[in-house]
Amino acid sequence: MFSQNGSALGAEERFQDQLLTPLHPHTILLKDGETVATMYPIPANADLLPMGLLAFLLDEFNMEIEKGDSFPYYETLSLEQFKDAWFHPDGHIAIMVLGEIPELDYSMENDLTDLENNYGTDIETMRHTSQYKKRKERRNLSLNIQWEKQCLGIFSLQPAYPGRSSHVVTGTFLVNAGIRGKRIGRTLVETFIEWSKRLGFTSCYFPLVYGTNVGIRRILEGLNFKRIGKLPEAGILKGFDVPVDSFIYGKEFTHITRSIDLLRDPQKTNDIAKYERLKFYLETGKYPANCDRNEKARLRVSSRTHSLLNGKLMTRGREIVFEPDKQRQIALDMHAVEHQGINKITTRIVERYHWKGVKNTVSEVIAQCQKCKLRHQDGVGVIVKPNKSVKQAHMFATSASPLDEDLDHSAQLSRMAAVVVGSLQADADNEDSKDDDRGSTPPDGHDTADPSTVTPQIDTIDFDKSPENLMQPILNGDQSMNAFNRFMEEENHRKRRKVTNSSPVEFDKNNQSLMEDAMLGLPENVIAAVQLAHKQQSEPQESSQDHQQGDSEDEDQEDSNVFY
């Protein structure tokens, strides 16, 4: 007997648990600021409602069907059909009534505070009074209440699909036709969203909202539902000669994969939390949970420059993008149009979007663009990532082999100047030997060639040879300049000692053009050194010519031209 009684009590307890819900009633003030109303969550079981209330709800629903502009039914429903349409086995029914009715309270006990159980609405209730608890325990459903005056509205909350898509929720709303203009419809939708989140649903959608139902469309769009689809001519409604369009509205509560990523990366959670909480404040008008005084002040200030538009957080006409994946996708879409550079893409993005570090995101996207890599195969930088150093380029002779990258630039130029100096010095020595030969009397039978027809021989520097063979080892730039200065002093001293004719010394134009051609043939890196040597060589020569011209009146010698 004891075992049978024990099993019976256990079955009764399990049945009572099935009749309870984790959701708690929500007590609020209506639009007038005085009238108190309560929304009771009830498991979707028609037997849990008073028969008078059930009959009233059936009449209200059939009234809307007869109007023919809100629901797709042609004919009114019977009580059984009404139960099948509204009471889903895995759903809930919410009844909104004036005041408080303990007999409709099927909530479980928990450890939360009264404010948390009332969803943040600070209002005094009767739930902790002994009278309320007694009526809740007795649960007398034979209530003598005029439900057409007491019941304000109702909505159903149930999975939109079974099994693998049971985390998507949908519902139906019905407002008392005799009590309207008190924002009851909006309050029902707001409570639907809050309870859906608490029950673990991640998103909701309403697949059939007629275009003529302006009231519910305005409420959904005001609560940042997205119009995700349109069904042309989906409803044949009363009073319309042609079918009307219907719309599909949806809203995302929680992104599952994004939530998993946030759990893996706490830093990302901190970066996104600021905008998520601001978005919650703008959407609901309530402070987020665990919000301290400083954060409340920050949210109030930020709300002046931020707003919500179709579920998007906006500031100064630009959309705030705080999800890294979406940031990269926007940058990639912008870059894929014309494959422009970092600055141009960044400028185009900031015209429409805002996030921290736009230029860094653009740099990363462009650096990974395969098409840009093909255009710049050598890796020379049109793309330089922030905080990345660029290797300094080095200049070498055109055909010279690469030297050590650490070679100092000044040392390179000094070595090149030394090569030029050596070449000029060799030319000067050859010219001295030629002058000595001119001073001696040529043997008989040998005619002296006309100087104007003599083609001067100009030595050129061969840069095709190895730089090691051309460049003598110079310790530093100072030694190179000292050697160059010594060469110039010796050259000036040699010219002052030279015995020349009285005729002015001139450069032949042909010879000068040959010199210029030779200079142009030199690599670009030593042209500056050659010009410097030529300039310093020409200055003492001009002074020497003036001196020779002054002495030519006193001397009796044949005219001759001297080439340098």
Summary of the structure (lengths in Angstrom):
residues: 564
radius of gyration: 48.3
end to end distance: 136.6
largest distance: 159.2
contacts: 1429
relative contact order: 0.05
helix: 48%
strand: 14%
